[in-house]
Amino acid sequence: MELMYDVLMNAGPIGLLAIYAIYSNSQSEKRIEYLLEKKEEKEEQIRERWIAVVDKLQGEKDEMDRDIVRRLESIEKLLQVYNNS
């Protein structure tokens, strides 16, 4: 506050304009930082959801692969029994 009075007394309106510009710039920087943090949080949430979906689909694919292998082994055994008869 003392700085503002000193600027008003010595620099006049131009000094006041400079103080306003500095204050406005610092407020804008704070707002930009806040918005960037929110954006990063949203990106992280999207990334986590995407990873969860990919993991789920990979798990389902692995389970289907194991099921197919089991079925093929079962069919192979049946064919062996059939051929041996």
C-alpha positions, 0 to 999 in steps of 0.5 A, a space after each residue: 500500500 505504501 508503494 502505491 502512495 509513493 507511486 501516486 505522489 511521484 509518478 502520477 497517473 502513469 505510475 498508477 497505470 503501471 501498478 494496475 498493469 502489474 496487478 492485472 498481469 499477476 492475476 491473469 497468471 494466477 488464473 492461467 495457472 489454475 486453469 492449467 492445473 484443472 486441465 492437467 487433472 482432467 487429462 490425468 482422469 481421461 488417461 486413467 479411464 483409458 488405461 482401465 478400459 484397455 486393461 479390461 479389454 486386454 483381460 477379456 481378450 486373454 480370457 477368450 484366448 484361453 477359452 479357445 485354447 481349452 476348446 481346441 485341446 478338448 476337440 483334439 482329445 476327442 479327435 484322438 479318441 475317435 481316431 484310436 477307436 
